[in-house]
Amino acid sequence: MTFPHAHLLGIEPLSQGDITAILDLAEAYVILNRSDAKHADALAGLTQINMFFENSTRTQASFELAGKRLGADVMNMAMQASSIKKGETLIDTAMTLNAMHPDLLVVRHPQSGAVDLLAQKVRCAVLNAGDGRHEHPTQALLDALTIRRTKGRLHRLSIAICGDIAHSRVARSNIILLGKMENRVRLIGPPTLMPSGIAEFGVEVFDDMRAGLEGVDVVMMLRLQRERMDGGFIPSEREYYHRFGLDAEKLAYAREDAIVMHPGPMNRGIEIDGEIADDINRSVIQDQVEMGVAVRMAAMDLLAQGLRARRAA
């Protein structure tokens, strides 16, 4: 299984075949992760450094677990107390990292494009764990795997992404991936949380939840990203939930077998009703967490194969 990319910086450069290769390998890692012996040696002898300039629970834990299960030496750098805070530039950090000879670098950064800049300066494979409002590729891939396993396919589905589209790198990566895989994508949210020019992505835009959810196969809710908001994007959380929060009445407009997704962390009673989030017949939110480890194992495995091949050439 070949993967032609040196890094995983976003969904945009990936072809349908690249996406399918990651998901197919991830399927094997789902089986491994459910077994008693959860270890493989795909990253044996390699060093993985996790650099999270933004706080993260799910993504960082998932990447750490993925690396350890594949046999890598995993190091987490505490970037909140790092030299960056003392004035060091990202380029200087890259030079320092090069001297440590890492093989895989997992980076989350609040600035769009920062991960791409690091990738140009380091001599290892870089995985984007989220950069600003730009992309979060492994989240879109784990969402894709969850959809494929639940629906039996990842094409010609009607998928609604609902909520804070404007501030969401998860939404952007999902829009690109789902479009590449020939799905019909609808975006639902208030105009204040919809990026300008979004219709150019080939999506349908709704500001009415019931109309947007009519007949969809997948309902993907998003977190309200208050930390990225610098003004009055919504009247109040109560009003937001009334109009755009997912409850049983609004979900009834979707297909009877529609699944409910959320990248987490969830704000219950604001974006989604707690009973919907916990409904084992509709919600696949816990499945998303499980698929995250398998997808990140697959992505690092494929990048490591390419890294070793280039070094051997």
LOLOVEX-130122 format. One record per residue (C-alpha): y, z, x; residue in one letter; residue number from 1. Coordinates in Angstrom, 2 decimals. Example, Ala and Ser with C-alpha at 12.3 -4.5 7.8 and 13.67 -1.06 7.14 Angstrom:
<pt Y="-4.50" Z="7.80" X="12.30" residu="A" num="1"/>
<pt Y="-1.06" Z="7.14" X="13.67" residu="S" num="2"/>
END
This chain:
<pt Y="0.00" Z="0.00" X="0.00" residu="M" num="1"/>
<pt Y="3.20" Z="-1.16" X="1.71" residu="T" num="2"/>
<pt Y="6.73" Z="0.02" X="0.97" residu="F" num="3"/>
<pt Y="9.40" Z="-2.19" X="2.56" residu="P" num="4"/>
<pt Y="12.23" Z="0.38" X="2.66" residu="H" num="5"/>
<pt Y="13.09" Z="2.73" X="5.53" residu="A" num="6"/>
<pt Y="14.81" Z="5.20" X="3.17" residu="H" num="7"/>
<pt Y="14.88" Z="6.13" X="-0.52" residu="L" num="8"/>
<pt Y="18.62" Z="6.27" X="-1.23" residu="L" num="9"/>
<pt Y="18.65" Z="4.97" X="-4.79" residu="G" num="10"/>
<pt Y="16.82" Z="2.98" X="-7.45" residu="I" num="11"/>
<pt Y="19.12" Z="-0.02" X="-7.09" residu="E" num="12"/>
<pt Y="17.40" Z="-1.55" X="-3.99" residu="P" num="13"/>
<pt Y="13.89" Z="-1.13" X="-5.44" residu="L" num="14"/>
<pt Y="11.94" Z="-3.95" X="-7.04" residu="S" num="15"/>
<pt Y="9.54" Z="-3.58" X="-9.97" residu="Q" num="16"/>
<pt Y="6.72" Z="-3.67" X="-7.41" residu="G" num="17"/>
<pt Y="8.30" Z="-0.88" X="-5.32" residu="D" num="18"/>
<pt Y="8.67" Z="1.32" X="-8.40" residu="I" num="19"/>
<pt Y="5.09" Z="0.65" X="-9.48" residu="T" num="20"/>
<pt Y="3.78" Z="1.39" X="-5.96" residu="A" num="21"/>
<pt Y="5.41" Z="4.84" X="-5.96" residu="I" num="22"/>
<pt Y="4.18" Z="5.64" X="-9.48" residu="L" num="23"/>
<pt Y="0.63" Z="4.44" X="-8.76" residu="D" num="24"/>
<pt Y="0.37" Z="6.61" X="-5.64" residu="L" num="25"/>
<pt Y="1.91" Z="9.52" X="-7.54" residu="A" num="26"/>
<pt Y="-0.93" Z="9.26" X="-10.06" residu="E" num="27"/>
<pt Y="-3.37" Z="10.10" X="-7.26" residu="A" num="28"/>
<pt Y="-1.24" Z="13.08" X="-6.26" residu="Y" num="29"/>
<pt Y="-1.19" Z="14.37" X="-9.85" residu="V" num="30"/>
<pt Y="-4.99" Z="14.60" X="-9.59" residu="I" num="31"/>
<pt Y="-4.78" Z="16.29" X="-6.18" residu="L" num="32"/>
<pt Y="-2.23" Z="18.84" X="-7.44" residu="N" num="33"/>
<pt Y="-4.52" Z="19.78" X="-10.31" residu="R" num="34"/>
<pt Y="-7.47" Z="20.40" X="-8.00" residu="S" num="35"/>
<pt Y="-8.39" Z="23.65" X="-6.25" residu="D" num="36"/>
<pt Y="-7.65" Z="22.21" X="-2.79" residu="A" num="37"/>
<pt Y="-4.09" Z="20.94" X="-3.16" residu="K" num="38"/>
<pt Y="-3.70" Z="19.64" X="0.38" residu="H" num="39"/>
<pt Y="-3.68" Z="16.24" X="2.09" residu="A" num="40"/>
<pt Y="-2.70" Z="15.17" X="5.60" residu="D" num="41"/>
<pt Y="-0.37" Z="12.21" X="4.98" residu="A" num="42"/>
<pt Y="2.51" Z="14.03" X="6.74" residu="L" num="43"/>
<pt Y="0.44" Z="15.92" X="9.30" residu="A" num="44"/>
<pt Y="2.38" Z="16.27" X="12.56" residu="G" num="45"/>
<pt Y="5.67" Z="15.26" X="10.93" residu="L" num="46"/>
<pt Y="8.76" Z="17.43" X="10.42" residu="T" num="47"/>
<pt Y="10.65" Z="17.49" X="7.11" residu="Q" num="48"/>
<pt Y="14.15" Z="19.00" X="6.93" residu="I" num="49"/>
<pt Y="15.67" Z="19.79" X="3.52" residu="N" num="50"/>
<pt Y="19.49" Z="19.82" X="3.55" residu="M" num="51"/>
<pt Y="20.96" Z="20.87" X="0.21" residu="F" num="52"/>
<pt Y="24.77" Z="20.97" X="0.25" residu="F" num="53"/>
<pt Y="24.61" Z="21.75" X="-3.49" residu="E" num="54"/>
<pt Y="22.54" Z="24.51" X="-5.06" residu="N" num="55"/>
<pt Y="19.20" Z="23.41" X="-6.47" residu="S" num="56"/>
<pt Y="16.12" Z="25.17" X="-7.75" residu="T" num="57"/>
<pt Y="13.76" Z="22.55" X="-9.14" residu="R" num="58"/>
<pt Y="14.45" Z="19.69" X="-6.75" residu="T" num="59"/>
<pt Y="14.45" Z="21.75" X="-3.55" residu="Q" num="60"/>
<pt Y="11.32" Z="23.70" X="-4.51" residu="A" num="61"/>
<pt Y="9.62" Z="20.46" X="-5.52" residu="S" num="62"/>
<pt Y="10.40" Z="18.69" X="-2.22" residu="F" num="63"/>
<pt Y="9.36" Z="21.76" X="-0.22" residu="E" num="64"/>
<pt Y="6.05" Z="22.04" X="-2.06" residu="L" num="65"/>
<pt Y="5.45" Z="18.28" X="-1.76" residu="A" num="66"/>
<pt Y="5.97" Z="18.34" X="2.01" residu="G" num="67"/>
<pt Y="3.75" Z="21.37" X="2.56" residu="K" num="68"/>
<pt Y="0.94" Z="19.94" X="0.43" residu="R" num="69"/>
<pt Y="1.01" Z="16.80" X="2.59" residu="L" num="70"/>
<pt Y="0.82" Z="18.82" X="5.82" residu="G" num="71"/>
<pt Y="4.41" Z="18.49" X="7.09" residu="A" num="72"/>
<pt Y="6.31" Z="21.17" X="8.99" residu="D" num="73"/>
<pt Y="9.03" Z="21.92" X="6.42" residu="V" num="74"/>
<pt Y="12.38" Z="23.52" X="7.23" residu="M" num="75"/>
<pt Y="15.11" Z="24.39" X="4.72" residu="N" num="76"/>
<pt Y="18.63" Z="24.42" X="6.17" residu="M" num="77"/>
<pt Y="21.05" Z="26.81" X="4.43" residu="A" num="78"/>
<pt Y="23.94" Z="24.37" X="4.13" residu="M" num="79"/>
<pt Y="26.15" Z="26.79" X="2.16" residu="Q" num="80"/>
<pt Y="26.49" Z="28.82" X="5.37" residu="A" num="81"/>
<pt Y="26.25" Z="25.88" X="7.75" residu="S" num="82"/>
<pt Y="28.46" Z="24.40" X="10.45" residu="S" num="83"/>
<pt Y="29.82" Z="21.97" X="7.83" residu="I" num="84"/>
<pt Y="31.57" Z="24.95" X="6.26" residu="K" num="85"/>
<pt Y="33.03" Z="25.70" X="9.69" residu="K" num="86"/>
<pt Y="34.56" Z="22.24" X="9.96" residu="G" num="87"/>
<pt Y="31.75" Z="20.13" X="11.44" residu="E" num="88"/>
<pt Y="31.71" Z="16.55" X="10.17" residu="T" num="89"/>
<pt Y="28.72" Z="14.88" X="8.58" residu="L" num="90"/>
<pt Y="28.49" Z="12.58" X="11.63" residu="I" num="91"/>
<pt Y="28.29" Z="15.58" X="13.99" residu="D" num="92"/>
<pt Y="25.57" Z="17.05" X="11.79" residu="T" num="93"/>
<pt Y="23.67" Z="13.76" X="12.08" residu="A" num="94"/>
<pt Y="23.92" Z="13.87" X="15.86" residu="M" num="95"/>
<pt Y="22.61" Z="17.44" X="15.88" residu="T" num="96"/>
<pt Y="19.72" Z="16.43" X="13.64" residu="L" num="97"/>
<pt Y="18.81" Z="13.51" X="15.90" residu="N" num="98"/>
<pt Y="18.42" Z="15.96" X="18.77" residu="A" num="99"/>
<pt Y="15.86" Z="17.89" X="16.69" residu="M" num="100"/>
<pt Y="13.72" Z="14.74" X="16.12" residu="H" num="101"/>
<pt Y="12.95" Z="15.18" X="12.41" residu="P" num="102"/>
<pt Y="10.82" Z="12.57" X="10.65" residu="D" num="103"/>
<pt Y="11.89" Z="13.07" X="7.04" residu="L" num="104"/>
<pt Y="15.30" Z="14.25" X="5.87" residu="L" num="105"/>
<pt Y="15.84" Z="15.28" X="2.24" residu="V" num="106"/>
<pt Y="19.55" Z="15.52" X="1.37" residu="V" num="107"/>
<pt Y="21.54" Z="16.61" X="-1.68" residu="R" num="108"/>
<pt Y="25.31" Z="16.29" X="-1.36" residu="H" num="109"/>
<pt Y="28.27" Z="16.63" X="-3.78" residu="P" num="110"/>
<pt Y="29.91" Z="13.42" X="-2.51" residu="Q" num="111"/>
<pt Y="28.69" Z="9.98" X="-3.62" residu="S" num="112"/>
<pt Y="27.67" Z="7.93" X="-0.59" residu="G" num="113"/>
<pt Y="27.27" Z="10.88" X="1.80" residu="A" num="114"/>
<pt Y="23.48" Z="10.51" X="1.94" residu="V" num="115"/>
<pt Y="23.82" Z="6.79" X="2.71" residu="D" num="116"/>
<pt Y="26.21" Z="7.62" X="5.58" residu="L" num="117"/>
<pt Y="23.72" Z="10.10" X="7.04" residu="L" num="118"/>
<pt Y="20.93" Z="7.53" X="6.77" residu="A" num="119"/>
<pt Y="22.94" Z="5.14" X="8.94" residu="Q" num="120"/>
<pt Y="23.28" Z="7.74" X="11.70" residu="K" num="121"/>
<pt Y="19.86" Z="9.44" X="11.91" residu="V" num="122"/>
<pt Y="16.60" Z="8.16" X="13.39" residu="R" num="123"/>
<pt Y="14.30" Z="9.20" X="10.55" residu="C" num="124"/>
<pt Y="13.49" Z="8.44" X="6.92" residu="A" num="125"/>
<pt Y="16.09" Z="9.81" X="4.47" residu="V" num="126"/>
<pt Y="15.46" Z="10.70" X="0.83" residu="L" num="127"/>
<pt Y="18.38" Z="11.10" X="-1.55" residu="N" num="128"/>
<pt Y="17.93" Z="14.29" X="-3.61" residu="A" num="129"/>
<pt Y="21.19" Z="13.58" X="-5.49" residu="G" num="130"/>
<pt Y="24.61" Z="12.48" X="-4.23" residu="D" num="131"/>
<pt Y="27.68" Z="13.17" X="-6.37" residu="G" num="132"/>
<pt Y="27.71" Z="11.03" X="-9.50" residu="R" num="133"/>
<pt Y="25.91" Z="8.20" X="-7.72" residu="H" num="134"/>
<pt Y="22.10" Z="8.44" X="-7.84" residu="E" num="135"/>
<pt Y="19.11" Z="10.79" X="-8.06" residu="H" num="136"/>
<pt Y="16.21" Z="8.38" X="-7.47" residu="P" num="137"/>
<pt Y="13.26" Z="10.77" X="-7.46" residu="T" num="138"/>
<pt Y="14.37" Z="12.23" X="-10.82" residu="Q" num="139"/>
<pt Y="14.35" Z="8.76" X="-12.38" residu="A" num="140"/>
<pt Y="10.93" Z="8.07" X="-10.83" residu="L" num="141"/>
<pt Y="9.42" Z="11.30" X="-12.14" residu="L" num="142"/>
<pt Y="10.92" Z="10.54" X="-15.56" residu="D" num="143"/>
<pt Y="9.34" Z="7.08" X="-15.37" residu="A" num="144"/>
<pt Y="5.94" Z="8.54" X="-14.47" residu="L" num="145"/>
<pt Y="6.18" Z="11.02" X="-17.35" residu="T" num="146"/>
<pt Y="7.00" Z="8.20" X="-19.79" residu="I" num="147"/>
<pt Y="4.24" Z="5.94" X="-18.45" residu="R" num="148"/>
<pt Y="1.59" Z="8.66" X="-18.68" residu="R" num="149"/>
<pt Y="2.67" Z="9.72" X="-22.19" residu="T" num="150"/>
<pt Y="3.32" Z="6.29" X="-23.70" residu="K" num="151"/>
<pt Y="0.72" Z="4.32" X="-21.74" residu="G" num="152"/>
<pt Y="3.32" Z="1.87" X="-20.46" residu="R" num="153"/>
<pt Y="6.79" Z="1.64" X="-18.90" residu="L" num="154"/>
<pt Y="8.13" Z="-1.56" X="-20.44" residu="H" num="155"/>
<pt Y="9.50" Z="-2.73" X="-23.79" residu="R" num="156"/>
<pt Y="10.23" Z="0.79" X="-24.97" residu="L" num="157"/>
<pt Y="13.39" Z="1.91" X="-26.75" residu="S" num="158"/>
<pt Y="14.88" Z="4.82" X="-24.81" residu="I" num="159"/>
<pt Y="17.93" Z="6.91" X="-25.72" residu="A" num="160"/>
<pt Y="19.82" Z="8.82" X="-23.02" residu="I" num="161"/>
<pt Y="22.06" Z="11.39" X="-24.68" residu="C" num="162"/>
<pt Y="24.95" Z="13.59" X="-23.60" residu="G" num="163"/>
<pt Y="27.11" Z="13.77" X="-20.49" residu="D" num="164"/>
<pt Y="26.59" Z="10.23" X="-19.17" residu="I" num="165"/>
<pt Y="29.86" Z="10.15" X="-17.20" residu="A" num="166"/>
<pt Y="28.98" Z="12.93" X="-14.75" residu="H" num="167"/>
<pt Y="25.23" Z="12.28" X="-14.52" residu="S" num="168"/>
<pt Y="23.57" Z="10.70" X="-11.48" residu="R" num="169"/>
<pt Y="20.29" Z="11.19" X="-13.37" residu="V" num="170"/>
<pt Y="21.55" Z="8.92" X="-16.16" residu="A" num="171"/>
<pt Y="22.69" Z="6.27" X="-13.67" residu="R" num="172"/>
<pt Y="19.35" Z="6.17" X="-11.84" residu="S" num="173"/>
<pt Y="17.43" Z="6.10" X="-15.12" residu="N" num="174"/>
<pt Y="19.58" Z="3.31" X="-16.55" residu="I" num="175"/>
<pt Y="18.89" Z="1.18" X="-13.47" residu="I" num="176"/>
<pt Y="15.14" Z="1.94" X="-13.35" residu="L" num="177"/>
<pt Y="14.49" Z="1.53" X="-17.07" residu="L" num="178"/>
<pt Y="16.46" Z="-1.72" X="-17.06" residu="G" num="179"/>
<pt Y="14.42" Z="-3.08" X="-14.14" residu="K" num="180"/>
<pt Y="11.24" Z="-2.26" X="-16.07" residu="M" num="181"/>
<pt Y="12.43" Z="-4.24" X="-19.13" residu="E" num="182"/>
<pt Y="13.19" Z="-1.41" X="-21.54" residu="N" num="183"/>
<pt Y="15.88" Z="-1.23" X="-24.20" residu="R" num="184"/>
<pt Y="18.29" Z="1.55" X="-23.21" residu="V" num="185"/>
<pt Y="20.73" Z="3.27" X="-25.57" residu="R" num="186"/>
<pt Y="23.41" Z="5.70" X="-24.42" residu="L" num="187"/>
<pt Y="24.63" Z="8.32" X="-26.89" residu="I" num="188"/>
<pt Y="27.58" Z="10.64" X="-26.34" residu="G" num="189"/>
<pt Y="31.25" Z="11.27" X="-27.04" residu="P" num="190"/>
<pt Y="33.62" Z="8.60" X="-25.66" residu="P" num="191"/>
<pt Y="35.10" Z="11.21" X="-23.28" residu="T" num="192"/>
<pt Y="31.68" Z="11.56" X="-21.59" residu="L" num="193"/>
<pt Y="30.94" Z="7.83" X="-21.39" residu="M" num="194"/>
<pt Y="31.93" Z="6.03" X="-18.16" residu="P" num="195"/>
<pt Y="34.25" Z="3.05" X="-18.48" residu="S" num="196"/>
<pt Y="32.53" Z="-0.32" X="-18.16" residu="G" num="197"/>
<pt Y="29.10" Z="1.15" X="-18.89" residu="I" num="198"/>
<pt Y="28.22" Z="-1.71" X="-21.29" residu="A" num="199"/>
<pt Y="28.04" Z="-3.99" X="-18.22" residu="E" num="200"/>
<pt Y="24.76" Z="-2.26" X="-17.34" residu="F" num="201"/>
<pt Y="23.11" Z="-4.02" X="-20.29" residu="G" num="202"/>
<pt Y="22.89" Z="-0.91" X="-22.48" residu="V" num="203"/>
<pt Y="23.86" Z="-0.17" X="-26.07" residu="E" num="204"/>
<pt Y="26.47" Z="2.57" X="-26.54" residu="V" num="205"/>
<pt Y="26.64" Z="4.93" X="-29.52" residu="F" num="206"/>
<pt Y="28.92" Z="7.84" X="-30.39" residu="D" num="207"/>
<pt Y="26.81" Z="8.73" X="-33.44" residu="D" num="208"/>
<pt Y="23.60" Z="10.59" X="-32.62" residu="M" num="209"/>
<pt Y="21.71" Z="9.58" X="-35.77" residu="R" num="210"/>
<pt Y="22.46" Z="5.87" X="-35.39" residu="A" num="211"/>
<pt Y="21.60" Z="5.96" X="-31.69" residu="G" num="212"/>
<pt Y="18.26" Z="7.69" X="-32.21" residu="L" num="213"/>
<pt Y="17.11" Z="5.35" X="-34.98" residu="E" num="214"/>
<pt Y="13.58" Z="4.20" X="-34.10" residu="G" num="215"/>
<pt Y="13.58" Z="5.15" X="-30.40" residu="V" num="216"/>
<pt Y="10.38" Z="5.96" X="-28.45" residu="D" num="217"/>
<pt Y="11.95" Z="8.35" X="-25.95" residu="V" num="218"/>
<pt Y="14.84" Z="10.82" X="-26.29" residu="V" num="219"/>
<pt Y="16.24" Z="11.89" X="-22.93" residu="M" num="220"/>
<pt Y="18.77" Z="14.71" X="-23.15" residu="M" num="221"/>
<pt Y="21.23" Z="15.49" X="-20.33" residu="L" num="222"/>
<pt Y="22.87" Z="18.69" X="-19.16" residu="R" num="223"/>
<pt Y="26.59" Z="19.20" X="-19.78" residu="L" num="224"/>
<pt Y="27.89" Z="19.25" X="-16.19" residu="Q" num="225"/>
<pt Y="30.78" Z="21.68" X="-16.49" residu="R" num="226"/>
<pt Y="31.07" Z="21.97" X="-12.69" residu="E" num="227"/>
<pt Y="32.08" Z="18.28" X="-12.51" residu="R" num="228"/>
<pt Y="34.57" Z="18.46" X="-15.39" residu="M" num="229"/>
<pt Y="38.25" Z="19.07" X="-14.68" residu="D" num="230"/>
<pt Y="39.62" Z="18.80" X="-18.22" residu="G" num="231"/>
<pt Y="38.87" Z="19.02" X="-21.91" residu="G" num="232"/>
<pt Y="35.97" Z="16.60" X="-22.26" residu="F" num="233"/>
<pt Y="34.60" Z="18.34" X="-25.37" residu="I" num="234"/>
<pt Y="36.39" Z="20.35" X="-28.10" residu="P" num="235"/>
<pt Y="33.93" Z="23.27" X="-27.86" residu="S" num="236"/>
<pt Y="30.27" Z="23.88" X="-27.11" residu="E" num="237"/>
<pt Y="29.68" Z="24.67" X="-30.78" residu="R" num="238"/>
<pt Y="31.21" Z="21.38" X="-31.89" residu="E" num="239"/>
<pt Y="29.29" Z="19.53" X="-29.17" residu="Y" num="240"/>
<pt Y="25.97" Z="20.95" X="-30.39" residu="Y" num="241"/>
<pt Y="26.82" Z="20.07" X="-33.97" residu="H" num="242"/>
<pt Y="27.47" Z="16.42" X="-33.08" residu="R" num="243"/>
<pt Y="25.33" Z="15.74" X="-30.00" residu="F" num="244"/>
<pt Y="22.83" Z="18.59" X="-29.63" residu="G" num="245"/>
<pt Y="19.23" Z="17.62" X="-30.38" residu="L" num="246"/>
<pt Y="17.76" Z="19.43" X="-33.36" residu="D" num="247"/>
<pt Y="14.94" Z="18.65" X="-35.80" residu="A" num="248"/>
<pt Y="17.25" Z="16.88" X="-38.26" residu="E" num="249"/>
<pt Y="18.59" Z="14.43" X="-35.65" residu="K" num="250"/>
<pt Y="15.19" Z="13.95" X="-33.98" residu="L" num="251"/>
<pt Y="13.77" Z="12.84" X="-37.35" residu="A" num="252"/>
<pt Y="15.67" Z="9.54" X="-36.90" residu="Y" num="253"/>
<pt Y="13.54" Z="8.68" X="-33.85" residu="A" num="254"/>
<pt Y="9.98" Z="7.40" X="-34.11" residu="R" num="255"/>
<pt Y="7.43" Z="9.91" X="-35.33" residu="E" num="256"/>
<pt Y="5.71" Z="9.90" X="-31.93" residu="D" num="257"/>
<pt Y="8.95" Z="9.94" X="-29.88" residu="A" num="258"/>
<pt Y="8.91" Z="12.25" X="-26.86" residu="I" num="259"/>
<pt Y="11.74" Z="14.56" X="-25.81" residu="V" num="260"/>
<pt Y="12.84" Z="14.86" X="-22.17" residu="M" num="261"/>
<pt Y="15.41" Z="16.91" X="-20.20" residu="H" num="262"/>
<pt Y="15.92" Z="16.97" X="-16.39" residu="P" num="263"/>
<pt Y="16.85" Z="20.68" X="-16.45" residu="G" num="264"/>
<pt Y="18.30" Z="23.16" X="-16.27" residu="P" num="265"/>
<pt Y="18.71" Z="23.22" X="-20.04" residu="M" num="266"/>
<pt Y="21.53" Z="24.78" X="-22.02" residu="N" num="267"/>
<pt Y="19.63" Z="25.78" X="-25.16" residu="R" num="268"/>
<pt Y="21.72" Z="25.74" X="-28.30" residu="G" num="269"/>
<pt Y="24.24" Z="23.37" X="-26.68" residu="I" num="270"/>
<pt Y="22.28" Z="20.24" X="-25.66" residu="E" num="271"/>
<pt Y="18.97" Z="20.98" X="-27.32" residu="I" num="272"/>
<pt Y="17.48" Z="23.34" X="-29.87" residu="D" num="273"/>
<pt Y="15.08" Z="25.81" X="-28.26" residu="G" num="274"/>
<pt Y="12.30" Z="25.05" X="-30.73" residu="E" num="275"/>
<pt Y="12.47" Z="21.33" X="-29.91" residu="I" num="276"/>
<pt Y="12.41" Z="22.07" X="-26.16" residu="A" num="277"/>
<pt Y="9.27" Z="24.18" X="-26.60" residu="D" num="278"/>
<pt Y="7.47" Z="21.91" X="-29.09" residu="D" num="279"/>
<pt Y="4.21" Z="20.99" X="-27.32" residu="I" num="280"/>
<pt Y="3.78" Z="17.95" X="-29.58" residu="N" num="281"/>
<pt Y="7.16" Z="16.38" X="-28.73" residu="R" num="282"/>
<pt Y="8.58" Z="17.91" X="-25.56" residu="S" num="283"/>
<pt Y="7.39" Z="16.69" X="-22.14" residu="V" num="284"/>
<pt Y="9.91" Z="18.79" X="-20.20" residu="I" num="285"/>
<pt Y="7.24" Z="20.80" X="-18.37" residu="Q" num="286"/>
<pt Y="5.35" Z="17.57" X="-17.61" residu="D" num="287"/>
<pt Y="8.51" Z="16.30" X="-15.90" residu="Q" num="288"/>
<pt Y="8.47" Z="19.30" X="-13.55" residu="V" num="289"/>
<pt Y="4.81" Z="18.67" X="-12.70" residu="E" num="290"/>
<pt Y="5.37" Z="14.94" X="-12.13" residu="M" num="291"/>
<pt Y="8.28" Z="15.77" X="-9.80" residu="G" num="292"/>
<pt Y="6.01" Z="17.19" X="-7.12" residu="V" num="293"/>
<pt Y="3.60" Z="14.22" X="-7.31" residu="A" num="294"/>
<pt Y="6.39" Z="11.61" X="-7.19" residu="V" num="295"/>
<pt Y="8.05" Z="13.27" X="-4.19" residu="R" num="296"/>
<pt Y="4.70" Z="13.43" X="-2.40" residu="M" num="297"/>
<pt Y="4.21" Z="9.70" X="-3.05" residu="A" num="298"/>
<pt Y="7.72" Z="8.77" X="-1.89" residu="A" num="299"/>
<pt Y="7.43" Z="10.75" X="1.35" residu="M" num="300"/>
<pt Y="3.92" Z="9.40" X="2.00" residu="D" num="301"/>
<pt Y="5.10" Z="5.77" X="1.67" residu="L" num="302"/>
<pt Y="8.20" Z="6.35" X="3.82" residu="L" num="303"/>
<pt Y="6.10" Z="8.10" X="6.47" residu="A" num="304"/>
<pt Y="3.68" Z="5.16" X="6.59" residu="Q" num="305"/>
<pt Y="6.58" Z="2.81" X="7.25" residu="G" num="306"/>
<pt Y="8.09" Z="5.18" X="9.82" residu="L" num="307"/>
<pt Y="4.83" Z="5.36" X="11.77" residu="R" num="308"/>
<pt Y="4.38" Z="1.59" X="11.62" residu="A" num="309"/>
<pt Y="7.89" Z="0.96" X="12.99" residu="R" num="310"/>
<pt Y="7.42" Z="3.48" X="15.78" residu="R" num="311"/>
<pt Y="4.09" Z="1.90" X="16.73" residu="A" num="312"/>
<pt Y="5.55" Z="-1.64" X="16.77" residu="A" num="313"/>
END
